[in-house]
C-alpha cells in the first residue's frame, strides 16, 4: 500500500531504531510463555504430583530455581518492554518531526494558486491532527499488530508443544476472527474518510470565524456564526457516530469469538485431562496463557479501526507532501547577484484565472527610478497586474521583463528580494514593531529601522506607544488602527531597500496630511534608487507620478502624465473632477 511505502520512506534515519524496537517487541511477547512454563512445572512437580511433598523436600533447589526463573524472566521482559517503548517513541518522534518540517516547507513554497484552492483550517488540520494520526500508526498501531502476532504465535507454538489436540481446538476460532475483521475493514475505510473531511470543515469554520471575529461583532452576527458552527459540529458528530456504529456492529462478534475460547478450553481441556492427555499444570498453563490468544484477536478490530483512520489522514498529508508549485525556478534561470536597476516592461501580456480573462494585451515600459501610478475601477485588473512582476502568477501570453530579462528567467529568490510590496490589507505578526519592520532582513540595525519608520510617517506614533518599537502588536496587528498598520507595512517594504517598490493602495487609510508626507518621503528622501509602482484611488497619490496607467476591463485605456490625462475626457478626468469638486450633480450620480 502506497501510504505504508511513504511512511517507510520518511523513516529514513530512524529505521534501525524502529526495527530494533520491533525486534524487542517480538522478544518481549515470546517471553510471556516463560511464566506459564515455570508455573506448569511447579504445579506438576511440587503441587499436583502424587509425590509433591517428597519432591519439595528432596529438591528445594529446583523449586527455588523455578521461582527465580519466573521472577528473572519477568524482570527481563519488563526491561525489554521499557527499552522497546523508548525506541518506538524516539523513532516515531524523529519521523513525525521530519514529515512535519517537510510538509510545512512544501506549504510555504507553494504558489498563489495553491492558497486559492486550500483553506487555512484544512491545512492546519493536516499539520496537526492528521500528523498525530500518522505518529499513532507508527508508535501504537504497528507496534500493537507486531506484538499481537508475536504473542499469538508464541502462545500457539507453546500450546502445540503441550498438546496438539488442545491447540487445534483453540486454533479453530482464528478463521472466524479474521473473517469478521475483514468484513469490518471493507466498511470502515469510506466512513473514516468522511470523518476526516468533516473534521477539516469544522476546523476551517472555527479558524475563519476567530480570525474574522471583528466583522462578526460589527454586524452583530454572533448567533448566526454560532449556529453555522453548530451545524458543522453536528455533521462532524454524526460522522463520528456513524463510524462508531460500524465498529460497534462488528465488535460484539469479535468479543464473542474471543470469549468462546474459554468455553472451548473448559470443554476440550477438561475432557483431555480426564483422558490424561493433559496434566493439571499444563491445563493451568494453557488457561493462564489463553488471554495471549484471545486478546490479539480482540485487539485486531481496534487496530483495523485505527489503521483506516491512518489511511484517511495520511492520504490528506500525502496530497500536500507531493504537491508541486507551478511557479518554480527554471534550470537555466539567471541568478543575478547585483542589485536590480528596476526597469520593468510588459509586452502584450494576457492573463486569465480559470475561464475569466483578467488582463488583455497589456504593454508598457517603466524606466529605472520612475514613479508610475496605476488607476482603474474595482476589478479592472490592477492587483493582478502587479502580481505578475514578482511572478506570483505566470502570464498566458506575452512577457513581463525586469531589467530586460523575462521574469521566468530570473531566480525567484533574487527576483523577489529586489521587489518589495506593501498592500492595503496588512498582515502584522504577533511580535514587536521593530521585528515586524525588519521582517525582510532581521539583521537590520535599530537606527535604520527607525529611519524607515520616519519615511513611512510611523515613527511618531510608535514612540508614543507604551514600549515604543518593542511594543508587541496583537495577532494581525490588533490594537493598531488601519492607518498605523499601513504605515508599518510601508516601513517594512522600505527596510529591504528594494529596487522596485510596489504600493497597492497603501495609504488608503491615512489622512491627507500624512499621505502628502509619505509622498514627499518617497520622492525626495529615499537613500537608494527605486522604481515605484503605486496603485491608487486618490488623485493626490498619483498626480506627481512620471506616468499614469489607466486600466479598464483588463485593458489599458489611457496612459500619460497628470496634465496630459486631465486635458481630455476619460476615467482619470472623471475621477479628478469628482475629487476636486468640479463634477456636476449628474456626473457625481
C-alpha positions as CSV (number, residue, x, y, z in Angstrom):
1,X,0.0,0.0,0.0
2,X,1.3,3.4,-1.0
3,X,0.7,5.1,2.4
4,X,2.9,2.5,4.1
5,X,5.7,2.9,1.5
6,X,5.5,6.6,2.0
7,X,5.7,6.1,5.8
8,X,8.8,3.8,5.4
9,X,10.5,6.3,3.2
10,X,10.1,9.0,5.8
11,X,11.6,6.8,8.5
12,X,14.9,7.0,6.8
13,X,17.4,7.8,9.6
14,X,15.2,6.1,12.2
15,X,14.7,2.7,10.5
16,X,17.4,0.9,12.5
17,X,15.9,2.2,15.8
18,X,12.4,1.2,14.7
19,X,13.4,-2.3,13.5
20,X,15.2,-2.8,16.8
21,X,12.0,-1.7,18.7
22,X,10.0,-4.3,16.6
23,X,12.5,-7.0,17.4
24,X,12.4,-6.2,21.1
25,X,8.6,-6.3,20.9
26,X,8.8,-9.8,19.5
27,X,11.2,-10.9,22.2
28,X,9.1,-9.4,24.9
29,X,6.0,-11.2,23.8
30,X,7.8,-14.5,23.3
31,X,8.9,-14.2,26.9
32,X,5.3,-14.2,28.1
33,X,5.3,-18.0,27.7
34,X,8.1,-18.3,30.3
35,X,5.8,-17.6,33.2
36,X,3.2,-20.3,32.4
37,X,6.0,-22.8,31.7
38,X,7.6,-22.3,35.1
39,X,4.1,-22.3,36.6
40,X,3.3,-25.6,34.9
41,X,6.5,-27.2,36.2
42,X,5.8,-26.1,39.7
43,X,2.3,-27.4,39.8
44,X,3.1,-30.7,38.1
45,X,6.2,-31.3,40.3
46,X,5.5,-29.7,43.6
47,X,1.7,-29.3,43.9
48,X,-0.5,-31.8,42.0
49,X,2.1,-34.6,41.8
50,X,1.4,-37.7,43.9
51,X,5.0,-37.3,45.2
52,X,4.8,-33.5,45.6
53,X,5.8,-33.5,49.3
54,X,8.9,-35.7,48.6
55,X,9.8,-33.7,45.5
56,X,9.7,-30.4,47.5
57,X,11.7,-31.9,50.4
58,X,14.3,-33.6,48.2
59,X,14.7,-30.9,45.5
60,X,14.2,-27.5,47.1
61,X,16.9,-26.0,44.9
62,X,14.9,-27.0,41.8
63,X,11.8,-25.4,43.3
64,X,13.7,-22.2,44.1
65,X,15.3,-22.2,40.7
66,X,11.8,-22.3,39.1
67,X,10.7,-19.4,41.3
68,X,13.8,-17.4,40.4
69,X,13.2,-18.2,36.8
70,X,9.7,-16.7,37.0
71,X,10.9,-13.6,38.7
72,X,14.0,-13.2,36.5
73,X,12.2,-13.6,33.2
74,X,9.5,-11.2,34.3
75,X,12.2,-8.6,35.2
76,X,14.0,-9.2,31.8
77,X,10.7,-8.8,29.9
78,X,9.9,-5.5,31.8
79,X,13.4,-4.1,31.0
80,X,13.0,-5.1,27.3
81,X,9.5,-3.6,27.2
82,X,10.7,-0.3,28.6
83,X,13.6,-0.3,26.1
84,X,11.5,-1.0,23.1
85,X,8.9,1.6,24.1
86,X,11.7,4.2,24.3
87,X,12.9,3.2,20.8
88,X,9.3,3.4,19.4
89,X,8.9,6.9,20.9
90,X,12.3,8.0,19.6
91,X,11.8,6.7,16.1
92,X,8.2,7.9,15.8
93,X,9.1,11.4,17.0
94,X,12.0,11.7,14.7
95,X,9.8,10.6,11.8
96,X,7.0,13.0,12.6
97,X,9.4,15.9,13.0
98,X,10.8,15.2,9.6
99,X,7.4,14.9,8.0
100,X,6.0,18.0,9.7
101,X,9.1,20.1,8.7
102,X,8.9,18.9,5.1
103,X,5.1,19.4,5.0
104,X,5.5,23.0,6.2
105,X,8.3,23.6,3.7
106,X,6.0,22.3,0.9
107,X,3.2,24.6,2.0
108,X,5.5,27.6,2.4
109,X,6.9,27.2,-1.1
110,X,3.6,26.8,-2.9
111,X,2.4,29.5,-5.3
112,X,-0.7,31.7,-5.0
113,X,-3.0,29.1,-6.9
114,X,-2.4,26.6,-4.0
115,X,-3.7,29.1,-1.4
116,X,-6.7,29.8,-3.6
117,X,-7.5,26.1,-3.5
118,X,-6.8,25.1,0.1
119,X,-8.4,26.7,3.1
120,X,-6.3,27.6,6.2
121,X,-8.3,25.4,8.6
122,X,-7.8,22.4,6.3
123,X,-4.1,23.0,6.1
124,X,-3.9,23.3,9.9
125,X,-5.8,20.0,10.3
126,X,-3.2,18.3,8.1
127,X,-0.3,19.8,10.1
128,X,-1.8,18.8,13.5
129,X,-4.4,16.1,13.8
130,X,-3.5,14.2,10.6
131,X,0.1,14.1,11.6
132,X,-0.7,12.9,15.1
133,X,-2.7,10.0,13.5
134,X,0.4,9.1,11.4
135,X,2.6,9.1,14.5
136,X,-0.1,7.0,16.3
137,X,0.2,4.5,13.4
138,X,3.9,4.1,13.9
139,X,4.1,4.2,17.7
140,X,0.9,2.3,18.6
141,X,-0.9,0.6,15.7
142,X,2.1,-1.0,14.0
143,X,3.6,-1.9,17.4
144,X,0.3,-3.4,18.6
145,X,0.0,-5.5,15.4
146,X,3.5,-6.9,15.7
147,X,3.1,-7.6,19.4
148,X,-0.3,-9.3,18.8
149,X,1.1,-11.5,16.1
150,X,4.2,-12.4,18.1
151,X,2.1,-13.1,21.2
152,X,-0.4,-15.2,19.3
153,X,2.3,-17.2,17.5
154,X,4.4,-17.8,20.7
155,X,1.3,-18.9,22.6
156,X,0.1,-21.3,19.8
157,X,3.6,-22.8,19.4
158,X,3.7,-23.3,23.2
159,X,0.2,-24.9,23.1
160,X,1.3,-27.3,20.4
161,X,4.3,-28.4,22.4
162,X,2.0,-29.2,25.3
163,X,-0.8,-30.9,23.4
164,X,-1.6,-30.6,19.7
165,X,-5.2,-31.6,20.1
166,X,-6.0,-28.8,22.6
167,X,-4.0,-26.4,20.4
168,X,-6.1,-27.3,17.3
169,X,-9.3,-26.7,19.2
170,X,-8.2,-23.2,20.2
171,X,-6.8,-22.5,16.7
172,X,-10.2,-23.4,15.2
173,X,-11.6,-20.0,16.2
174,X,-8.9,-18.0,14.4
175,X,-10.6,-18.0,10.9
176,X,-13.8,-16.7,12.3
177,X,-12.0,-13.7,13.8
178,X,-10.2,-12.9,10.6
179,X,-13.4,-13.1,8.5
180,X,-15.2,-10.7,10.9
181,X,-12.2,-8.3,10.8
182,X,-12.1,-8.4,7.0
183,X,-15.7,-7.5,6.8
184,X,-15.3,-4.6,9.2
185,X,-12.2,-3.4,7.2
186,X,-14.2,-3.0,4.0
187,X,-16.9,-0.9,5.7
188,X,-14.6,1.2,7.8
189,X,-12.4,3.0,5.2
190,X,-15.0,5.3,3.5
191,X,-16.6,6.0,6.8
192,X,-13.4,7.3,8.3
193,X,-12.6,9.3,5.2
194,X,-15.9,11.2,5.8
195,X,-15.0,11.7,9.4
196,X,-11.7,13.3,8.3
197,X,-13.4,15.6,5.8
198,X,-15.9,16.8,8.4
199,X,-13.2,17.5,10.9
200,X,-11.4,19.6,8.3
201,X,-14.6,21.6,7.6
202,X,-15.2,22.1,11.3
203,X,-11.6,23.4,11.9
204,X,-11.9,25.7,8.8
205,X,-15.2,27.2,10.1
206,X,-13.6,27.8,13.5
207,X,-10.5,29.4,12.1
208,X,-12.3,31.7,9.7
209,X,-14.7,32.8,12.5
210,X,-12.0,33.5,15.0
211,X,-9.8,35.4,12.5
212,X,-12.9,37.4,11.4
213,X,-14.3,38.0,14.8
214,X,-14.3,41.8,14.5
215,X,-16.5,41.6,11.4
216,X,-18.9,39.3,13.2
217,X,-19.2,41.7,16.1
218,X,-19.5,44.7,13.8
219,X,-22.6,43.1,12.2
220,X,-23.9,41.5,15.4
221,X,-23.8,38.1,13.8
222,X,-22.7,36.1,16.8
223,X,-25.8,34.0,16.9
224,X,-25.6,33.3,13.1
225,X,-22.0,32.2,13.3
226,X,-22.7,30.1,16.4
227,X,-25.5,28.3,14.5
228,X,-23.3,27.8,11.5
229,X,-20.5,26.3,13.6
230,X,-23.1,24.2,15.4
231,X,-24.1,22.7,12.0
232,X,-20.5,21.8,11.2
233,X,-20.1,20.4,14.6
234,X,-23.3,18.4,14.2
235,X,-22.1,17.0,10.9
236,X,-18.8,16.0,12.5
237,X,-20.6,14.4,15.4
238,X,-22.9,12.4,13.1
239,X,-19.9,11.2,11.0
240,X,-18.2,10.0,14.2
241,X,-21.4,8.3,15.4
242,X,-21.7,6.6,12.1
243,X,-18.1,5.4,12.2
244,X,-18.5,4.2,15.8
245,X,-21.7,2.3,14.8
246,X,-19.8,0.5,12.1
247,X,-17.2,-0.6,14.7
248,X,-19.8,-1.5,17.3
249,X,-21.7,-3.6,14.8
250,X,-18.7,-5.9,14.5
251,X,-17.1,-5.6,17.9
252,X,-19.5,-7.9,19.7
253,X,-18.9,-10.7,17.2
254,X,-15.1,-10.3,17.8
255,X,-15.6,-10.4,21.5
256,X,-17.9,-13.4,21.4
257,X,-15.4,-15.3,19.2
258,X,-12.6,-14.4,21.6
259,X,-14.7,-15.4,24.6
260,X,-15.7,-18.7,23.1
261,X,-12.0,-19.8,23.6
262,X,-12.6,-20.1,27.3
263,X,-15.5,-22.4,26.7
264,X,-13.5,-24.5,24.2
265,X,-10.7,-24.8,26.7
266,X,-13.1,-25.8,29.5
267,X,-14.8,-28.5,27.5
268,X,-11.9,-29.8,25.4
269,X,-9.2,-29.3,28.0
270,X,-11.4,-30.8,30.7
271,X,-12.0,-33.9,28.5
272,X,-8.3,-34.2,27.7
273,X,-7.5,-34.0,31.4
274,X,-10.0,-36.8,32.2
275,X,-8.3,-38.9,29.5
276,X,-5.0,-38.0,31.0
277,X,-3.7,-36.3,27.8
278,X,-3.2,-33.1,29.8
279,X,-1.7,-32.7,33.3
280,X,-3.1,-30.2,35.8
281,X,0.0,-28.0,35.4
282,X,-0.4,-28.0,31.6
283,X,-4.1,-27.1,31.8
284,X,-3.3,-24.2,34.2
285,X,-0.5,-23.1,31.9
286,X,-2.8,-23.1,28.8
287,X,-5.6,-21.4,30.8
288,X,-3.3,-18.8,32.2
289,X,-2.0,-18.0,28.7
290,X,-5.3,-18.2,26.9
291,X,-5.6,-14.4,27.1
292,X,-2.5,-14.3,24.8
293,X,-4.6,-15.8,22.1
294,X,-7.9,-14.1,22.8
295,X,-6.5,-10.6,23.4
296,X,-4.7,-10.3,20.0
297,X,-8.0,-11.5,18.3
298,X,-10.0,-8.9,20.2
299,X,-7.5,-6.1,19.6
300,X,-7.3,-6.8,15.9
301,X,-10.5,-4.9,15.4
302,X,-9.1,-1.8,17.2
303,X,-6.0,-1.9,15.0
304,X,-8.1,-2.1,11.8
305,X,-10.2,0.8,13.2
306,X,-7.1,3.0,13.7
307,X,-5.4,1.8,10.5
308,X,-8.3,3.2,8.5
309,X,-8.1,6.4,10.4
310,X,-4.4,6.5,9.4
311,X,-5.3,5.8,5.8
312,X,-7.7,8.8,5.8
313,X,-5.3,11.1,7.4
314,X,-2.1,10.1,5.6
315,X,-3.9,10.5,2.2
316,X,-4.6,14.1,3.0
317,X,-0.9,14.6,4.1
318,X,0.5,12.9,1.0
319,X,-1.7,15.1,-1.2
320,X,0.2,18.1,0.1
321,X,3.5,16.3,0.5
322,X,3.8,15.5,-3.2
323,X,2.1,18.7,-4.5
324,X,4.5,20.8,-6.5
325,X,4.2,24.5,-7.2
326,X,3.6,25.5,-10.8
327,X,5.9,28.6,-10.5
328,X,9.4,27.4,-9.9
329,X,13.0,28.3,-11.0
330,X,13.9,27.1,-14.4
331,X,17.1,25.1,-14.8
332,X,18.6,27.9,-17.0
333,X,17.3,30.8,-14.9
334,X,19.6,33.6,-14.2
335,X,20.7,34.3,-10.6
336,X,21.6,37.9,-10.6
337,X,23.9,38.8,-7.7
338,X,23.9,42.6,-8.3
339,X,21.1,44.9,-7.3
340,X,18.5,45.3,-10.0
341,X,18.2,48.6,-11.8
342,X,14.4,48.5,-11.6
343,X,13.5,48.5,-15.3
344,X,10.1,46.9,-16.0
345,X,8.4,46.1,-19.3
346,X,5.1,44.4,-20.2
347,X,4.9,43.1,-23.7
348,X,1.5,42.1,-25.0
349,X,0.6,40.4,-21.7
350,X,-2.6,38.4,-21.3
351,X,-3.5,36.8,-18.0
352,X,-6.5,34.6,-17.1
353,X,-7.8,32.9,-14.0
354,X,-9.9,29.9,-15.0
355,X,-12.0,30.9,-17.9
356,X,-12.0,34.6,-17.0
357,X,-9.6,37.0,-18.8
358,X,-8.2,39.4,-16.2
359,X,-5.6,41.2,-18.4
360,X,-5.8,41.5,-22.2
361,X,-2.8,42.6,-24.4
362,X,-1.1,44.9,-21.8
363,X,2.1,46.7,-23.0
364,X,4.0,49.4,-21.3
365,X,7.6,50.3,-20.2
366,X,9.0,51.7,-17.0
367,X,12.4,53.2,-16.8
368,X,14.6,52.6,-13.7
369,X,13.8,55.1,-11.0
370,X,10.4,56.2,-12.5
371,X,7.3,56.5,-10.4
372,X,4.3,55.0,-12.1
373,X,0.7,55.1,-10.9
374,X,-1.9,52.6,-11.9
375,X,-5.6,53.5,-11.6
376,X,-8.8,52.0,-12.6
377,X,-12.2,50.8,-11.3
378,X,-12.5,47.9,-8.9
379,X,-12.0,44.7,-10.8
380,X,-10.1,46.3,-13.7
381,X,-7.0,44.1,-13.0
382,X,-4.7,46.4,-11.1
383,X,-3.6,44.0,-8.4
384,X,-3.4,41.1,-10.9
385,X,-1.0,43.2,-12.9
386,X,1.4,44.0,-10.1
387,X,1.3,40.3,-9.0
388,X,2.9,39.4,-12.3
389,X,6.0,41.4,-11.6
390,X,7.3,39.3,-8.7
391,X,5.9,36.3,-10.5
392,X,3.2,35.4,-8.1
393,X,1.4,34.3,-11.2
394,X,2.6,33.5,-14.7
395,X,1.1,35.0,-17.9
396,X,-0.6,33.0,-20.6
397,X,0.7,35.2,-23.4
398,X,3.3,37.8,-23.7
399,X,6.2,38.7,-21.5
400,X,6.9,40.5,-18.2
401,X,10.5,41.7,-18.1
402,X,12.6,43.0,-15.2
403,X,15.9,44.6,-16.2
404,X,15.3,43.4,-19.7
405,X,15.0,39.7,-18.7
406,X,11.8,37.7,-18.7
407,X,10.8,37.1,-15.1
408,X,10.6,33.4,-15.9
409,X,14.3,33.5,-16.5
410,X,15.1,35.1,-13.1
411,X,15.7,33.0,-10.0
412,X,12.6,33.5,-7.8
413,X,14.6,34.4,-4.7
414,X,16.8,37.1,-6.4
415,X,13.7,38.5,-8.2
416,X,11.6,38.8,-5.1
417,X,14.4,40.1,-2.9
418,X,14.6,43.1,-5.3
419,X,10.9,43.7,-5.2
420,X,9.0,44.9,-2.1
421,X,5.2,45.1,-1.8
422,X,3.1,46.9,0.7
423,X,-0.6,46.1,0.4
424,X,-3.8,47.7,1.6
425,X,-4.7,44.6,3.6
426,X,-1.8,44.5,6.1
427,X,-0.6,41.4,7.9
428,X,1.4,42.0,11.0
429,X,2.9,39.2,13.1
430,X,2.4,38.8,16.9
431,X,5.8,40.3,17.6
432,X,7.5,43.6,18.3
433,X,7.0,46.5,15.9
434,X,10.8,46.5,15.4
435,X,10.7,42.9,14.3
436,X,7.7,43.5,12.0
437,X,9.6,46.3,10.2
438,X,12.8,44.3,10.0
439,X,10.9,41.2,8.8
440,X,12.6,41.2,5.4
441,X,16.1,41.5,7.0
442,X,16.4,40.5,10.6
443,X,20.0,41.9,10.7
444,X,18.9,45.5,10.3
445,X,20.3,48.0,12.7
446,X,17.8,49.6,15.0
447,X,18.7,53.1,13.7
448,X,17.8,52.1,10.2
449,X,14.5,50.6,11.3
450,X,13.7,53.9,12.8
451,X,14.7,55.7,9.7
452,X,12.3,53.6,7.6
453,X,9.6,54.3,10.1
454,X,10.2,58.0,9.8
455,X,9.9,57.8,6.0
456,X,6.6,56.0,6.4
457,X,5.3,58.6,8.9
458,X,5.2,55.9,11.6
459,X,8.0,56.9,14.0
460,X,5.9,59.5,15.9
461,X,3.0,57.2,16.9
462,X,5.4,54.3,17.5
463,X,7.4,56.3,20.0
464,X,4.2,57.2,21.8
465,X,3.3,53.5,22.4
466,X,4.0,52.1,25.9
467,X,7.2,50.3,24.9
468,X,8.0,52.1,21.6
469,X,9.5,49.9,19.0
470,X,9.5,47.0,21.5
471,X,5.7,47.1,21.8
472,X,4.2,43.7,21.0
473,X,1.4,44.1,18.4
474,X,-1.5,41.7,18.7
475,X,-2.3,39.0,16.1
476,X,-2.7,40.5,12.6
477,X,-1.9,43.9,14.2
478,X,-4.8,44.0,16.7
479,X,-4.5,47.2,18.7
480,X,-3.4,49.4,15.9
481,X,-5.6,51.5,13.6
482,X,-5.8,50.8,9.9
483,X,-3.6,53.7,9.0
484,X,-1.0,52.8,11.6
485,X,-0.8,49.2,10.2
486,X,-0.4,50.6,6.7
487,X,2.5,52.8,7.7
488,X,4.3,49.9,9.5
489,X,3.7,47.9,6.3
490,X,5.3,50.6,4.2
491,X,8.2,50.9,6.6
492,X,8.7,47.1,6.3
493,X,8.7,47.4,2.5
494,X,11.3,50.2,2.6
495,X,13.5,48.4,5.1
496,X,14.8,45.9,2.5
497,X,15.9,48.8,0.2
498,X,14.1,47.3,-2.9
499,X,14.9,48.1,-6.5
500,X,11.1,48.0,-7.2
501,X,8.6,49.3,-4.6
502,X,5.0,48.3,-5.2
503,X,2.3,50.1,-3.2
504,X,-1.1,48.6,-3.5
505,X,-3.4,51.4,-2.2
506,X,-1.1,51.5,0.8
507,X,-2.2,55.0,2.0
508,X,-5.9,54.5,1.7
509,X,-6.4,54.6,5.5
510,X,-4.2,57.6,6.3
511,X,-5.2,61.3,6.3
512,X,-4.3,63.7,3.5
513,X,-1.5,65.4,5.5
514,X,0.1,62.1,6.3
515,X,-0.2,60.9,2.7
516,X,1.5,64.1,1.5
517,X,4.4,63.5,3.9
518,X,4.7,59.9,2.7
519,X,4.6,61.0,-1.0
520,X,7.4,63.6,-0.3
521,X,9.5,60.9,1.5
522,X,9.2,58.5,-1.3
523,X,10.1,61.1,-4.0
524,X,12.8,63.1,-2.1
525,X,14.2,61.3,0.9
526,X,15.0,57.7,-0.1
527,X,18.7,56.9,0.2
528,X,18.6,54.2,-2.5
529,X,17.4,54.2,-6.2
530,X,14.0,52.7,-6.5
531,X,11.3,52.3,-9.2
532,X,7.9,52.9,-7.6
533,X,4.6,51.5,-8.8
534,X,1.6,52.9,-7.0
535,X,-1.9,51.6,-7.2
536,X,-4.1,54.4,-6.0
537,X,-7.6,55.7,-6.0
538,X,-6.7,59.2,-4.9
539,X,-5.5,61.8,-7.4
540,X,-3.2,63.1,-4.7
541,X,-1.3,59.8,-4.8
542,X,-0.8,59.8,-8.5
543,X,-0.6,63.3,-9.8
544,X,3.2,63.6,-9.3
545,X,3.9,60.3,-11.0
546,X,6.1,60.2,-14.1
547,X,3.4,58.1,-15.8
548,X,-0.2,57.2,-15.0
549,X,-1.7,54.0,-16.5
550,X,-5.5,53.7,-16.6
551,X,-6.9,50.2,-16.7
552,X,-10.5,49.4,-17.8
553,X,-11.8,45.9,-18.0
554,X,-8.3,44.4,-18.1
555,X,-7.0,46.7,-20.9
556,X,-5.0,49.9,-20.9
557,X,-7.5,52.6,-21.9
558,X,-5.1,55.6,-21.3
559,X,-1.6,56.4,-20.3
560,X,0.2,59.7,-19.7
561,X,1.1,62.3,-17.1
562,X,-1.4,64.0,-14.8
563,X,-1.5,67.1,-17.1
564,X,-2.0,65.0,-20.2
565,X,-4.8,62.9,-18.7
566,X,-6.9,65.8,-17.4
567,X,-6.6,67.6,-20.7
568,X,-9.2,65.2,-22.3
569,X,-12.2,63.2,-21.2
570,X,-11.7,59.8,-19.7
571,X,-11.6,57.8,-16.5
572,X,-8.9,59.9,-14.9
573,X,-10.6,63.2,-15.8
574,X,-13.8,62.0,-14.2
575,X,-12.0,60.9,-11.0
576,X,-10.1,64.2,-10.9
577,X,-13.4,66.2,-11.3
578,X,-15.1,64.1,-8.6
579,X,-12.3,64.5,-6.1
580,X,-11.7,68.2,-6.8
581,X,-15.4,69.1,-6.6
582,X,-15.6,70.1,-10.2
583,X,-18.1,67.4,-11.3
584,X,-21.7,68.3,-11.8
585,X,-24.5,66.6,-9.8
586,X,-25.4,64.4,-12.7
587,X,-21.8,63.3,-13.2
588,X,-21.5,62.5,-9.5
589,X,-24.5,60.4,-9.6
